[in-house]
Amino acid sequence: MVTRAANEFIQVVVDSRTRLVRFTRTSLRPEHFEEVVRAFEAGIDELKDVDRRRFRLLIDLRASPGRNDPEFENAMTKQRFELQRDFAAVAVLVQTAIGKLQATRIGREDRLEAPVFTDEGVALAWLESRPLA
């Protein structure tokens, strides 16, 4: 496993053996949501040389402070798309049932309907069952 990006808001780890990219949101609450937007952009930039068709992506939002205001959700639309595009499979991991409802709604609105899980083992098993290119 190789850590490709790490800052106060995100960590990106690539495991070439299991063909898994883990994009994890930290628990730090930003003063301004633009900080999180920039942090996601930096993490996404570190994945530009990954052959996404040959990898699965786990987006781990369990530690992320809750936020559901339209301004923040709209600001993150591009980053959500850029993060998820072209991966063989994508799963989202959240802490609570409310988080699952929110992540499912946002995914549906973005037309990026990755399944949302509250159990890491189930999420990883689902990802491992998805074929790679």
MARROKE-67102 format. One record per residue (C-alpha): x negated, y negated, z; residue in one letter. Coordinates in steps of 0.2 Angstrom, whole numbers, plus 5000, padded with zeros to 4 digits. Layout:
N
XYZA/...
***
This chain:
133
500050005000M/499449834996V/500049665002T/500249554987R/501049404996A/501249355014A/501849185021N/502849125035E/504549175026F/504149325016I/503049475014Q/502849574998V/502049754998V/501749864983V/501550054986D/500850124970S/501050304976R/502850294980T/503150164966R/504050054979L/503949864981V/504549804997R/505049614998F/505349575016T/506149415023R/505449355040T/506449295054S/505749115053L/507048985051R/506548845039P/506748665042E/507348645024H/507948785013F/506748724999E/505348805010E/506148975007V/506448944989V/504648904987R/504149054997A/505149174986F/504449094971E/502649124977A/503149304981G/503949334964I/502449264956D/501349394964E/502349524955L/502049464938K/500849604934D/501949744941V/502749854928D/504449834935R/505249974925R/504050094934R/504450034952F/505950024963R/506249864974L/506849864992L/507349684998I/507349695017D/508349545024L/508649625041R/507549495050A/508249345040S/509149215049P/510949205043G/511449065031R/512949065020N/513148885015D/513448854996P/512048734994E/510748875000F/511649014991E/511648914975N/509848854977A/509249034978M/510249104962T/508749094951K/507549174964Q/508749314967R/508849354948F/506949334945E/506549444960L/507749584954Q/507549584936R/506949734926D/506649844942F/507150034939A/508250014954A/508549884968V/509249904985A/509549774998V/509349805017L/510249705030V/510549715049Q/512449695051T/514049735043A/514349545041I/512649535032G/513249675021K/514849585016L/513849425012Q/512449515002A/513749614992T/514749464988R/513249364982I/512649514972G/514349524964R/514449334960E/512649344953D/513049504943R/511649584952L/512549724960E/511149814970A/511949924983P/511749855001V/511249965016F/511149945034T/510150105036D/508350095030E/508250285028G/509850295017V/509250145007A/507550225003L/508350394999A/509550304987W/508050214979L/507050384978E/508450464969S/508450334955R/507450384939P/505950274934L/505550224916A/
***
